[in-house]
């Protein structure tokens, strides 16, 4: 496994997939120009649209999507692994998926992942989100090979479910990915600590490209795209919410070294829970 450069592309996607595709191309070219051979974009690269009718009119199937077409062309032209953190894709059954897509240097689709955990929350600043009203959740975690490493997929709110990342690490992932559109409130509170925790818990690199700033649909996202090493150290950060590219070297051997020092993946044990009078909860996502 060799050392390679990874890039996280920070965006401020608006409501027009066509305009966002232009921004995507500019930033991906900038990342490739800095030597990155794996490039990740944020959640909802294609568009952030709050209005349901406008959203329904803007999104289409994977084979007709402008972000997919642009990414495929750029991956092939630049000879890079291009990971669209996610974009809204119309499924064959008429439902929307919040879908990540990874394209290889030949432009082929290497993997897709549909976001599993839906952001259904009411924040204390008055923001209310019901992602499940627009998107169908995925049901399968995904790990695939990229640039001599193993890459595990997640999207945004998935970050709060450590069992997903543990399952991917146990399946061999030494790079965990968290493209996101974190709200400013939750980002200020938890973004850095959660990303560093997922890296430390699993002895893995974490690459997290983020949306940032005030968007056309009125939402405000946190930015601060990060790349974290397997020891939990931040090795690259966009310390703001403006569009940007950050780049860091990834050495998969560092993941192996961290796991040898702290072999918690090997030392995990199955256990029961005694909850007294309360019915024992069903453990979800636990590896057997």
FIFI-886019 format. One record per residue: x, y, z of N, C-alpha, C, O, CB in turn. Coordinates in pm, whole numbers, padded with zeros to 5 digits, always signed. Last residue first. Glycine has a CB too. Layout:
N
XYZXYZXYZXYZXYZ ...
# end
This chain:
288
-02087-00951+01494-02084-01077+01569-01945-01138+01563-01922-01245+01620-02190-01176+01514 -02132-00603+01542-02067-00712+01469-02065-00837+01555-02044-00829+01676-01924-00673+01427 -02435-00426+01562-02321-00484+01631-02264-00597+01547-02338-00676+01488-02361-00535+01771 -02667-00315+01465-02543-00284+01394-02421-00342+01460-02309-00310+01418-02527-00139+01381 -02828-00297+01775-02837-00282+01630-02700-00250+01573-02627-00168+01628-02939-00172+01592 -02962-00484+02028-02839-00421+01985-02838-00418+01833-02846-00523+01769-02715-00494+02041 -03260-00419+02191-03199-00492+02081-03076-00416+02035-03085-00297+02005-03299-00514+01964 -03250-00381+02546-03267-00329+02411-03206-00421+02308-03111-00493+02337-03206-00191+02400 -03428-00559+02792-03298-00538+02729-03319-00489+02586-03396-00548+02511-03214-00668+02730 -03674-00392+02980-03646-00492+02878-03512-00460+02812-03487-00344+02779-03760-00498+02773 -03600-00312+03317-03623-00265+03180-03591-00377+03083-03492-00449+03100-03538-00138+03149 -03523-00406+03558-03665-00418+03525-03696-00380+03380-03802-00411+03328-03747-00332+03617 -03200-00469+03449-03293-00473+03562-03435-00495+03515-03464-00590+03442-03285-00346+03643 -03041-00499+03232-03105-00370+03248-03209-00372+03360-03297-00285+03365-03170-00327+03118 -02761-00641+03134-02857-00658+03241-02916-00521+03271-02849-00436+03329-02792-00721+03368 -02656-00760+02824-02680-00644+02907-02788-00676+03010-02892-00733+02977-02722-00522+02820 -02377-00957+02701-02519-00935+02726-02533-00808+02809-02434-00754+02859-02583-01058+02798 -02119-00941+02450-02167-00932+02587-02318-00920+02589-02380-00878+02491-02102-00813+02661 -01818-01005+02267-01963-01005+02275-02005-00999+02423-01932-01046+02510-02023-01131+02206 -01534-00790+02259-01599-00914+02302-01750-00897+02297-01803-00789+02321-01553-00954+02445 -01238-00665+02105-01381-00653+02132-01441-00789+02167-01403-00892+02110-01454-00591+02010 -00975-00683+02023-01006-00713+02163-01155-00705+02197-01192-00736+02310-00931-00619+02250 -00951-00601+01761-00931-00742+01791-00980-00779+01931-01021-00893+01955-00783-00777+01777 -01001-00331+01791-01083-00406+01696-01072-00556+01723-01170-00630+01709-01041-00375+01552 -00804-00248+01970-00942-00262+02019-01033-00335+01921-01132-00395+01962-00999-00126+02050 -00517-00229+01991-00585-00334+01914-00730-00356+01957-00772-00469+01977-00510-00464+01927 -00314+00012+01954-00441+00003+02028-00528-00100+01956-00605-00062+01868-00514+00144+02039 -00096-00061+01793-00074+00005+01922-00197-00008+02012-00185-00037+02131-00040+00153+01902 -00218-00171+01571-00127-00254+01648-00103-00195+01787-00092-00267+01885+00007-00270+01575 -00358+00045+01476-00435-00070+01524-00347-00170+01600-00396-00244+01684-00502-00140+01407 -00152+00211+01392-00239+00255+01502-00316+00137+01561-00336+00131+01682-00337+00362+01453 -00048+00058+01179+00036+00087+01297-00050+00128+01416-00024+00084+01528+00137+00197+01265 -00262+00060+00999-00215-00067+01054-00134-00044+01181-00149-00118+01278-00132-00142+00950 -00262+00336+00946-00379+00272+01005-00340+00140+01070-00381+00110+01182-00488+00250+00899 -00019+00372+00824-00041+00436+00954-00164+00379+01024-00169+00374+01147-00058+00587+00936 -00046+00252+00579+00033+00182+00681+00016+00244+00818+00034+00176+00919+00181+00181+00642 -00175+00439+00418-00254+00333+00481-00178+00254+00587-00240+00196+00676-00304+00237+00378 -00127+00762+00421-00041+00644+00421-00116+00532+00492-00122+00531+00615+00098+00674+00491 -00209+01049+00258-00266+00932+00325-00169+00816+00310-00132+00778+00199-00406+00894+00265 -00159+01397+00279-00107+01266+00241-00172+01156+00325-00187+01169+00447+00045+01262+00256 -00417+01633+00195-00326+01571+00291-00278+01438+00236-00347+01374+00156-00393+01552+00429 -00589+01934+00118-00518+01815+00071-00427+01764+00182-00367+01843+00255-00436+01846-00058 -00885+02119+00050-00777+02083+00142-00719+01950+00097-00789+01864+00043-00829+02074+00289 -01042+02385-00111-00986+02252-00128-00879+02232-00021-00792+02317-00004-00927+02232-00271 -01352+02571-00084-01208+02553-00070-01172+02409-00101-01258+02323-00114-01161+02592+00071 -01603+02807+00005-01557+02702-00086-01405+02693-00086-01336+02795-00088-01609+02727-00228 -01610+02887+00361-01604+02926+00221-01565+02806+00133-01502+02712+00182-01502+03041+00201 -01605+02859+00634-01718+02799+00562-01721+02837+00415-01825+02822+00350-01847+02839+00628 -01302+02743+00801-01398+02847+00765-01514+02780+00692-01521+02657+00688-01331+02959+00675 -01059+02592+00778-01103+02650+00905-01199+02767+00885-01182+02874+00941-00982+02696+00987 -01021+02306+00645-01067+02435+00594-01132+02505+00713-01248+02479+00745-01168+02419+00471 -00747+02105+00739-00876+02163+00773-00899+02290+00692-00808+02371+00674-00884+02193+00925 -00547+01820+00803-00587+01925+00709-00725+01975+00749-00810+01896+00789-00586+01873+00561 -00502+01664+01020-00387+01688+00933-00420+01785+00820-00330+01828+00748-00337+01557+00875 -00580+01612+01347-00628+01682+01228-00506+01716+01142-00418+01790+01186-00710+01811+01265 -00541+01294+01494-00484+01427+01470-00541+01486+01342-00551+01418+01241-00331+01420+01463 -00613+01034+01546-00706+01139+01584-00655+01279+01563-00717+01375+01609-00743+01123+01724 -00459+00841+01443-00433+00871+01583-00522+00986+01632-00509+01030+01747-00285+00907+01603 -00519+00833+01172-00570+00725+01259-00541+00745+01408-00595+00671+01491-00511+00596+01216 -00604+01183+01091-00525+01062+01079-00571+00956+01180-00655+00986+01265-00377+01093+01100 -00848+01364+00904-00798+01324+01036-00719+01194+01020-00760+01105+00945-00915+01306+01139 -00953+01642+00736-00890+01512+00716-00818+01480+00847-00737+01560+00896-00790+01511+00592 -01251+01842+00700-01139+01789+00778-01083+01662+00715-01155+01586+00651-01182+01762+00921 -01426+02149+00653-01387+02018+00601-01259+01973+00671-01171+02054+00699-01367+02021+00446 -01576+02375+00753-01468+02310+00831-01442+02167+00785-01437+02074+00866-01503+02311+00980 -01930+02405+00729-01800+02403+00664-01699+02323+00745-01731+02217+00800-01749+02545+00644 -02197+02436+00826-02082+02469+00911-01949+02478+00838-01861+02552+00881-02071+02367+01018 -02479+02604+00671-02399+02487+00705-02262+02529+00759-02218+02642+00739-02382+02395+00583 -02804+02717+00668-02665+02756+00692-02588+02633+00740-02627+02568+00837-02657+02872+00796 -03076+02766+00435-03005+02690+00540-02862+02742+00553-02808+02803+00461-03006+02538+00508 -03177+02905+00217-03189+02964+00350-03119+02888+00461-03104+02941+00571-03331+02977+00386 -03130+02824-00038-03259+02784+00019-03275+02829+00164-03375+02796+00228-03275+02632+00011 -02870+02913-00087-02983+02979-00154-03116+02945-00091-03207+03028-00090-02985+02942-00300 -02683+02914+00225-02722+02861+00095-02846+02932+00040-02916+03002+00113-02749+02711+00105 -02407+03022+00396-02550+03046+00379-02590+03008+00238-02537+03063+00141-02586+03196+00409 -02156+02764+00475-02207+02899+00452-02358+02906+00439-02428+02809+00467-02146+02955+00329 -02061+02453+00325-02037+02561+00419-02102+02691+00376-02104+02726+00258-01890+02582+00435 -02028+02094+00320-02092+02216+00272-02067+02327+00374-02054+02300+00494-02246+02194+00248 -01721+01905+00338-01842+01965+00395-01899+02075+00306-01827+02140+00229-01811+02021+00534 -01551+01596+00360-01577+01717+00282-01713+01773+00322-01809+01698+00338-01571+01688+00129 -01356+01412+00543-01491+01468+00556-01501+01601+00482-01463+01705+00536-01529+01486+00705 -01190+01121+00615-01195+01232+00520-01339+01281+00516-01431+01205+00489-01145+01188+00377 -00994+00959+00848-01129+01007+00820-01117+01127+00726-01044+01222+00754-01205+01047+00953 -00800+00662+00896-00812+00799+00847-00961+00832+00830-01042+00744+00801-00735+00817+00712 -00835+00461+01193-00852+00484+01050-00841+00633+01018-00868+00718+01103-00988+00429+01003 -00895+00335+01440-00759+00337+01387-00758+00361+01238-00688+00292+01163-00689+00208+01418 -01143+00356+01552-01125+00255+01448-00984+00250+01391-00956+00169+01302-01221+00281+01338 -01139+00557+01741-01205+00431+01773-01168+00319+01676-01163+00202+01714-01356+00450+01773 -01016+00768+01596-00947+00704+01708-01006+00567+01738-00932+00471+01757-00955+00791+01833 -01213+00835+01403-01078+00798+01363-01008+00719+01473-00947+00615+01446-00996+00923+01328 -01431+00899+01564-01444+00787+01471-01306+00741+01423-01284+00621+01405-01532+00827+01350 -01319+01123+01701-01356+01002+01775-01367+00881+01681-01317+00773+01714-01488+01022+01849 -01297+01308+01497-01175+01260+01562-01204+01130+01639-01121+01040+01642-01117+01368+01656 -01570+01345+01444-01480+01295+01340-01352+01240+01400-01304+01135+01357-01448+01405+01240 -01659+01446+01694-01711+01320+01641-01620+01262+01533-01595+01141+01532-01852+01341+01585 -01516+01687+01722-01497+01580+01820-01549+01446+01768-01488+01342+01795-01568+01615+01951 -01600+01845+01500-01460+01805+01519-01447+01684+01610-01374+01590+01579-01380+01921+01575 -01891+01859+01539-01825+01816+01416-01684+01763+01440-01653+01650+01405-01821+01930+01317 -02034+01964+01763-01991+01824+01761-01904+01781+01643-01848+01671+01648-02109+01739+01764 -02100+02243+01766-02102+02162+01888-02022+02033+01876-01949+01996+01969-02244+02130+01926 -02084+02335+01509-02006+02404+01612-01996+02319+01738-01895+02323+01808-02069+02539+01646 -02272+02158+01393-02131+02154+01357-02043+02219+01461-01938+02165+01497-02111+02222+01224 -02514+02233+01496-02462+02102+01533-02314+02089+01498-02239+02018+01566-02541+01992+01464 -02528+02498+01384-02543+02472+01527-02481+02339+01568-02405+02333+01664-02691+02475+01565 -02496+02465+01104-02398+02541+01181-02407+02508+01331-02305+02493+01396-02418+02692+01159 -02545+02126+00990-02595+02259+01024-02490+02332+01107-02406+02270+01173-02729+02250+01102 -02348+01951+00753-02382+01973+00893-02438+02114+00913-02384+02211+00859-02259+01951+00983 -02331+01789+00518-02390+01923+00515-02439+01952+00657-02559+01975+00678-02507+01934+00408 -02054+01575+00417-02161+01622+00505-02214+01759+00464-02152+01832+00387-02113+01628+00647 -01867+01272+00402-01913+01394+00335-02040+01442+00402-02125+01362+00439-01936+01369+00183 -01687+01081+00549-01807+01144+00604-01837+01276+00532-01834+01382+00594-01790+01169+00757 -01513+00772+00541-01552+00897+00474-01683+00949+00529-01777+00874+00554-01563+00875+00323 -01218+00609+00642-01362+00628+00663-01401+00765+00607-01328+00862+00625-01401+00615+00816 -00975+00384+00559-01018+00522+00538-01169+00525+00554-01240+00451+00486-00974+00577+00397 -00960+00120+00602-00862+00201+00673-00878+00350+00645-00806+00432+00701-00722+00157+00635 -01181-00149+00625-01166-00008+00586-01058+00059+00670-01064+00056+00793-01300+00067+00602 -01233-00413+00699-01106-00380+00635-01086-00237+00597-00981-00203+00541-01090-00460+00518 -01449-00473+00846-01449-00526+00709-01326-00482+00631-01315-00510+00512-01576-00482+00636 -01402-00327+01069-01387-00471+01081-01387-00539+00944-01333-00649+00928-01498-00529+01168 -01474-00078+00960-01335-00103+00999-01309-00252+01011-01204-00300+00968-01303-00032+01133 -01749-00120+00927-01666-00098+00809-01518-00123+00842-01446-00181+00761-01686+00044+00755 -01830-00146+01194-01854-00256+01100-01766-00242+00977-01713-00341+00926-02003-00261+01060 -01758+00108+01288-01693-00010+01342-01710-00128+01247-01615-00203+01223-01750-00044+01482 -01936+00267+01145-01792+00280+01120-01715+00160+01174-01617+00117+01114-01739+00410+01182 -02178+00182+01257-02157+00175+01112-02007+00176+01081-01959+00097+01000-02228+00293+01041 -02156+00241+01527-02158+00100+01487-02138+00084+01337-02086-00019+01293-02290+00036+01530 -02180+00515+01559-02046+00456+01554-02044+00311+01510-01942+00262+01462-01980+00467+01687 -02354+00746+01439-02384+00605+01460-02255+00525+01449-02223+00473+01342-02491+00554+01358 -02309+01002+01357-02352+00983+01495-02384+00837+01530-02436+00809+01638-02473+01069+01522 -02259+00993+01085-02146+01015+01176-02182+00985+01320-02096+00946+01398-02096+01157+01164 -02495+00996+00946-02437+00865+00977-02325+00877+01080-02298+00783+01154-02384+00799+00849 -02523+01259+00879-02584+01215+01004-02540+01075+01043-02547+01038+01160-02735+01220+00994 -02289+01232+00636-02340+01331+00731-02392+01269+00861-02312+01231+00947-02450+01410+00667 -02251+00914+00517-02293+01048+00477-02348+01120+00599-02446+01074+00659-02398+01042+00363 -01998+00669+00436-02102+00722+00524-02140+00859+00470-02069+00915+00386-02054+00730+00674 -01788+00393+00346-01877+00503+00311-01970+00541+00426-02015+00455+00503-01959+00467+00188 -01442+00312+00347-01575+00289+00401-01661+00413+00381-01614+00526+00398-01568+00251+00549 -01184+00176+00153-01262+00295+00182-01401+00256+00232-01470+00177+00168-01273+00385+00058 -00857+00067+00160-00996+00024+00167-01079+00139+00224-01048+00192+00330-01012-00106+00254 -00591+00129-00082-00650+00129+00052-00792+00076+00044-00841+00043-00064-00648+00272+00114 -00501+00158-00340-00426+00071-00252-00475+00068-00109-00408+00011-00022-00287+00112-00252 -00700+00328-00451-00561+00372-00441-00480+00289-00341-00399+00343-00267-00556+00518-00400 -00959+00155-00303-00924+00279-00373-00778+00311-00346-00737+00321-00230-01017+00396-00330 -01219-00086-00252-01078-00052-00267-01059+00077-00345-01132+00105-00439-01005-00163-00335 -01495-00045-00017-01438-00078-00148-01293-00035-00153-01248+00044-00070-01519-00013-00261 -01788-00100+00165-01642-00084+00172-01586-00126+00037-01624-00231-00016-01579-00168+00290 -02103-00005+00288-02020-00034+00170-01874-00007+00202-01840+00097+00259-02066+00051+00049 -02418-00110+00429-02288-00045+00441-02199-00091+00325-02217-00200+00271-02221-00077+00578 -02752-00085+00333-02629-00162+00320-02507-00072+00337-02493+00030+00269-02624-00233+00184 -02985+00057+00309-02988-00060+00399-02856-00135+00403-02846-00238+00469-03098-00155+00356 -03092+00402+00289-03023+00284+00242-03025+00174+00347-03064+00198+00462-02881+00318+00205 -03415+00565+00299-03286+00529+00357-03226+00406+00293-03297+00316+00248-03300+00507+00506 -03544+00791+00071-03555+00653+00116-03420+00610+00174-03319+00618+00104-03600+00559+00000 -03637+01130+00138-03543+01030+00090-03571+00893+00151-03616+00880+00265-03401+01072+00122 -03833+01298+00246-03789+01319+00108-03709+01203+00052-03713+01178-00068-03707+01443+00099 -03882+01231+00501-03998+01267+00422-03963+01286+00274-04051+01288+00188-04061+01395+00476 -03639+01196+00619-03711+01075+00579-03836+01106+00498-03892+01018+00433-03748+00994+00700 -03562+01446+00699-03502+01391+00579-03579+01270+00527-03585+01245+00407-03357+01353+00605 -03675+01689+00840-03734+01556+00827-03685+01494+00696-03756+01491+00596-03890+01563+00830 -03591+01940+01074-03556+01867+00953-03619+01729+00956-03618+01661+01058-03403+01857+00937 -03603+02265+01201-03666+02134+01202-03638+02066+01069-03658+02125+00963-03819+02144+01229 -03483+02524+01409-03469+02445+01287-03534+02309+01306-03522+02245+01410-03321+02430+01248 -03493+02637+01659-03612+02643+01576-03603+02567+01446-03704+02548+01378-03643+02783+01547 -03282+02586+01815-03284+02720+01755-03403+02737+01661-03414+02837+01591-03154+02746+01679 -03292+02324+01893-03345+02423+01987-03337+02566+01936-03380+02659+02004-03271+02413+02117 -03416+02110+01628-03309+02176+01702-03366+02288+01788-03475+02339+01762-03204+02233+01605 -03545+01808+01562-03590+01944+01593-03483+02008+01681-03462+01965+01794-03732+01945+01664 -03487+01567+01298-03458+01630+01427-03527+01765+01437-03562+01828+01337-03306+01645+01447 -03379+01336+01106-03513+01376+01149-03501+01435+01288-03505+01362+01387-03614+01255+01147 -03184+01228+00884-03173+01341+00977-03314+01394+01007-03361+01486+00941-03082+01454+00918 -03142+00878+00857-03212+00999+00814-03210+01106+00923-03233+01076+01041-03356+00966+00774 -02891+00659+00770-02957+00726+00882-03013+00861+00839-02940+00948+00791-02859+00745+01000 -02786+00581+00514-02870+00492+00595-02952+00568+00698-03072+00543+00712-02784+00389+00664 -02735+00679+00182-02731+00718+00323-02833+00638+00404-02950+00628+00367-02759+00869+00336 -02612+00445-00042-02727+00527-00007-02728+00552+00144-02723+00458+00223-02859+00458-00051 -02336+00422-00249-02384+00402-00112-02499+00497-00089-02487+00617-00113-02270+00426-00006 -02146+00258-00505-02246+00356-00462-02290+00321-00321-02282+00206-00278-02369+00358-00560 -01841+00216-00688-01929+00185-00575-02032+00295-00561-02009+00409-00599-01848+00168-00444 -01730+00270-00936-01672+00164-00854-01763+00122-00740-01763+00006-00699-01539+00209-00799 -01803+00353-01257-01859+00359-01122-01806+00240-01042-01833+00125-01075-02014+00358-01125 -01531+00470-01463-01630+00368-01425-01679+00390-01283-01605+00441-01198-01570+00227-01439 -01327+00640-01523-01463+00693-01529-01570+00593-01490-01688+00628-01485-01491+00742-01665 -01078+00552-01475-01128+00527-01611-01271+00577-01628-01331+00559-01734-01121+00379-01643 -01041+00605-01205-00966+00685-01303-01006+00660-01448-00972+00740-01536-00820+00658-01288 -01381+00564-01073-01241+00533-01087-01173+00617-01193-01240+00693-01264-01223+00388-01119 -01614+00713-00852-01573+00687-00989-01422+00663-00993-01345+00731-00926-01612+00805-01081 -01867+00665-00623-01722+00667-00640-01689+00626-00782-01730+00519-00828-01652+00574-00537 -02136+00833-00470-02088+00758-00586-01937+00775-00596-01884+00885-00579-02157+00807-00717 -02411+00843-00243-02269+00865-00270-02229+00779-00389-02278+00668-00406-02182+00833-00145 -02743+00965-00234-02649+00863-00281-02507+00916-00300-02486+01019-00363-02698+00806-00411 -03035+00955-00117-02923+01044-00088-02798+00959-00112-02753+00888-00022-02928+01104+00061 -03298+00882-00340-03190+00832-00256-03088+00943-00237-03057+01017-00331-03124+00706-00318 -03650+00905-00384-03518+00967-00390-03422+00895-00296-03459+00854-00187-03526+01115-00354 -03872+00690-00575-03826+00750-00451-03687+00808-00469-03613+00766-00558-03827+00647-00337 -03932+00554-00808-03986+00689-00793-03945+00759-00664-03979+00875-00645-04133+00684-00800 -03803+00319-00847-03935+00310-00785-03997+00448-00760-04103+00458-00698-03926+00234-00654 -03557+00391-00944-03652+00334-01039-03793+00328-00983-03891+00331-01057-03607+00195-01081 -03470+00708-00787-03464+00564-00804-03571+00516-00902-03662+00590-00938-03480+00493-00669 -03295+00997-00833-03429+00940-00846-03417+00791-00877-03361+00752-00979-03510+01012-00957 -03063+01122-00607-03084+01041-00726-03225+00983-00723-03268+00927-00622-02977+00927-00735 -02871+01382-00481-03005+01321-00482-03028+01250-00615-03014+01310-00721-03114+01429-00458 -02540+01296-00379-02631+01381-00455-02766+01309-00457-02772+01187-00437-02576+01409-00601 -02236+01294-00191-02370+01245-00221-02438+01344-00313-02399+01461-00322-02453+01224-00091 -01964+01298-00267-02005+01267-00130-02149+01224-00122-02180+01127-00052-01985+01386-00042 -01815+01151-00524-01922+01247-00502-01985+01211-00368-02051+01108-00355-02029+01246-00619 -01495+01091-00562-01603+01047-00473-01701+01162-00457-01675+01259-00386-01546+01001-00334 -01273+00987-00796-01359+01100-00760-01483+01049-00687-01563+00973-00742-01399+01181-00887 -00953+00909-00856-01071+00854-00791-01154+00972-00743-01110+01049-00657-01032+00756-00673 -00824+01031-01175-00835+01031-01029-00954+00945-00985-01042+00912-01065-00850+01176-00975 -00768+01131-01436-00709+01007-01388-00711+00995-01237-00611+00955-01177-00568+00997-01437 -00889+01340-01561-00782+01372-01466-00712+01249-01412-00607+01261-01348-00837+01452-01352 -01079+01210-01726-00985+01307-01783-00865+01329-01693-00751+01335-01740-01055+01439-01808 -01220+01048-01540-01151+00988-01655-01045+01083-01711-00933+01041-01740-01252+00952-01765 -01320+01236-01362-01240+01125-01312-01157+01065-01425-01039+01035-01407-01330+01017-01249 -01471+01399-01540-01354+01452-01472-01262+01342-01419-01140+01352-01431-01397+01542-01358 -01678+01222-01620-01587+01282-01719-01459+01332-01654-01350+01310-01707-01657+01398-01792 -01801+01170-01374-01746+01060-01454-01643+01113-01555-01535+01055-01572-01859+00984-01527 -01886+01427-01302-01787+01356-01221-01722+01243-01300-01601+01224-01292-01853+01300-01095 -02075+01482-01502-01958+01568-01486-01848+01496-01409-01731+01502-01447-01996+01699-01413 -02263+01278-01456-02195+01288-01585-02068+01371-01575-01965+01335-01631-02289+01349-01690 -02343+01341-01193-02285+01210-01224-02205+01218-01354-02092+01169-01361-02396+01103-01235 -02450+01595-01238-02337+01578-01146-02267+01446-01173-02144+01440-01175-02383+01585-00999 -02663+01544-01411-02550+01624-01459-02428+01612-01369-02315+01618-01416-02592+01770-01471 -02824+01234-01466-02786+01337-01370-02660+01411-01416-02562+01348-01456-02763+01275-01231 -02909+01018-01605-02936+01149-01664-02884+01264-01579-02898+01380-01617-03085+01166-01685 -02854+00794-01458-02801+00798-01594-02824+00932-01663-02765+00958-01768-02863+00689-01676 -02992+00841-01216-02845+00844-01218-02790+00859-01360-02691+00929-01380-02789+00717-01154 -03278+01061-01264-03214+00931-01247-03063+00942-01265-03014+01040-01321-03272+00828-01346 -03312+01381-01096-03341+01285-01200-03266+01155-01173-03200+01141-01071-03304+01341-01338 -03438+01688-00958-03358+01567-00951-03406+01463-01051-03524+01458-01087-03362+01510-00810 -03611+01907-00981-03469+01924-01012-03393+01794-01025-03293+01788-01096-03404+02008-00907 -03868+01859-00896-03849+01898-01035-03702+01899-01077-03672+01892-01196-03908+02035-01059 -03835+01807-00626-03885+01700-00712-03860+01731-00860-03835+01640-00939-04034+01677-00687 -03761+02064-00540-03669+01951-00528-03710+01839-00623-03625+01782-00693-03664+01899-00383 -03991+02208-00582-03870+02244-00657-03769+02130-00655-03701+02103-00754-03807+02371-00600 -04153+02077-00395-04188+02076-00536-04068+02109-00623-04046+02045-00726-04301+02175-00564 -04018+02122-00148-04042+01987-00197-04071+01984-00346-04019+01898-00417-04157+01925-00122 -03755+02338-00074-03892+02329-00122-03916+02194-00190-03841+02157-00281-03923+02444-00218 -03478+02316-00035-03569+02288+00076-03712+02265+00029-03783+02182+00084-03566+02402+00176 -03198+02197-00182-03327+02258-00212-03425+02218-00103-03451+02100-00082-03380+02214-00353 -02887+02180-00295-02957+02186-00167-03084+02267-00189-03080+02388-00211-02866+02250-00054 -02731+01969-00536-02820+02081-00503-02869+02067-00361-02890+01956-00311-02939+02089-00601 -02498+01803-00566-02582+01844-00679-02671+01962-00653-02685+02048-00739-02665+01732-00721 -02388+01744-00319-02311+01822-00414-02401+01881-00522-02381+01995-00565-02201+01736-00477 -02484+01621-00083-02571+01702-00167-02492+01799-00255-02523+01918-00265-02669+01778-00081 -02176+01616+00094-02314+01571+00081-02392+01671-00004-02368+01792+00003-02381+01553+00221 -01880+01719-00097-01970+01709+00018-02101+01635-00013-02130+01599-00126-02002+01846+00070 -01615+01515-00252-01701+01633-00245-01803+01615-00133-01814+01506-00078-01771+01659-00380 -01280+01399-00274-01414+01382-00219-01488+01516-00214-01430+01618-00177-01407+01320-00077 -01034+01234-00453-01098+01363-00429-01241+01339-00386-01316+01267-00453-01093+01453-00557 -00723+01099-00491-00857+01069-00438-00918+01202-00397-00861+01275-00316-00851+00966-00316 -00506+01233-00579-00554+01124-00665-00684+01064-00614-00749+00986-00684-00447+01015-00677 -00378+01560-00578-00469+01463-00517-00511+01359-00619-00546+01392-00733-00594+01534-00459 -00219+01764-00678-00163+01630-00670-00253+01526-00609-00210+01412-00588-00039+01634-00594 -00328+02003-00727-00245+01994-00607-00192+01853-00583-00130+01825-00481-00323+02041-00485 -00487+01949-00941-00369+02029-00964-00274+02031-00846-00155+02056-00862-00409+02169-00998 -00697+01825-00813-00608+01742-00895-00478+01817-00923-00371+01757-00930-00677+01703-01027 -00812+02056-00697-00761+01948-00613-00663+01860-00690-00557+01824-00637-00877+01863-00559 -00887+02200-00927-00792+02258-00832-00731+02149-00744-00610+02150-00721-00862+02365-00744 -01074+02025-01032-00951+02053-01108-00844+02114-01017-00726+02084-01030-00982+02147-01226 -01264+02048-00831-01200+01918-00855-01071+01937-00934-00970+01872-00906-01296+01823-00929 -01341+02316-00865-01276+02274-00742-01206+02139-00756-01100+02118-00698-01378+02267-00629 -01456+02318-01125-01347+02409-01090-01270+02359-00968-01147+02359-00968-01403+02550-01062 -01659+02122-01102-01548+02103-01195-01430+02193-01158-01316+02147-01159-01593+02132-01339 -01830+02241-00907-01767+02110-00885-01645+02094-00974-01538+02056-00926-01867+01996-00911 -01920+02466-01044-01836+02480-00924-01760+02352-00894-01642+02354-00860-01921+02520-00803 -02068+02333-01243-01958+02423-01280-01863+02442-01163-01741+02434-01180-02013+02560-01327 -02257+02205-01087-02166+02123-01167-02046+02206-01213-01934+02154-01220-02239+02064-01290 -02400+02419-00988-02318+02342-00895-02218+02254-00970-02108+02231-00921-02406+02256-00804 -02537+02497-01217-02436+02587-01159-02345+02512-01064-02225+02538-01060-02504+02704-01085 -02696+02261-01243-02607+02305-01351-02499+02399-01299-02382+02383-01333-02688+02374-01462 -02851+02246-01010-02749+02144-01037-02650+02187-01145-02532+02151-01139-02815+02013-01077 -02935+02512-00815-02922+02475-00956-02814+02369-00974-02696+02398-00954-02890+02597-01042 -02929+02595-00554-03047+02520-00597-03038+02471-00741-03124+02395-00786-03169+02605-00581 -02590+02547-00436-02716+02619-00442-02827+02531-00494-02823+02409-00480-02702+02742-00530 -02325+02453-00223-02416+02418-00331-02545+02499-00321-02601+02518-00213-02448+02268-00328 -02049+02529-00152-02170+02595-00105-02275+02575-00214-02309+02668-00288-02146+02749-00074 -01784+02300-00052-01870+02369-00147-01978+02448-00074-01995+02436+00047-01933+02270-00244 -01464+02158-00031-01571+02228+00041-01650+02313-00058-01593+02388-00137-01514+02317+00157 -01317+01857-00088-01364+01976-00157-01480+02036-00079-01584+01972-00062-01407+01943-00303 -01031+01699+00014-01171+01723+00049-01210+01858-00010-01145+01959+00015-01194+01720+00205 -00796+01469-00119-00849+01605-00112-00994+01601-00068-01071+01513-00107-00836+01677-00248 -00499+01281-00071-00644+01289-00070-00686+01435-00056-00620+01514+00011-00704+01204+00045 -00219+01129-00213-00279+01253-00165-00431+01246-00179-00484+01209-00283-00223+01374-00242 -00058+00828-00089-00122+00908-00193-00182+01032-00130-00195+01041-00007-00230+00827-00267 +00167+00560-00040+00117+00689+00006+00053+00761-00113+00105+00756-00224+00232+00774+00068 +00069+00213-00098+00152+00330-00109+00086+00454-00055-00034+00456-00027+00191+00352-00250 +00085-00119+00000+00000+00000+00000+00088+00124+00000+00173+00139+00088-00096+00001+00123 
# end
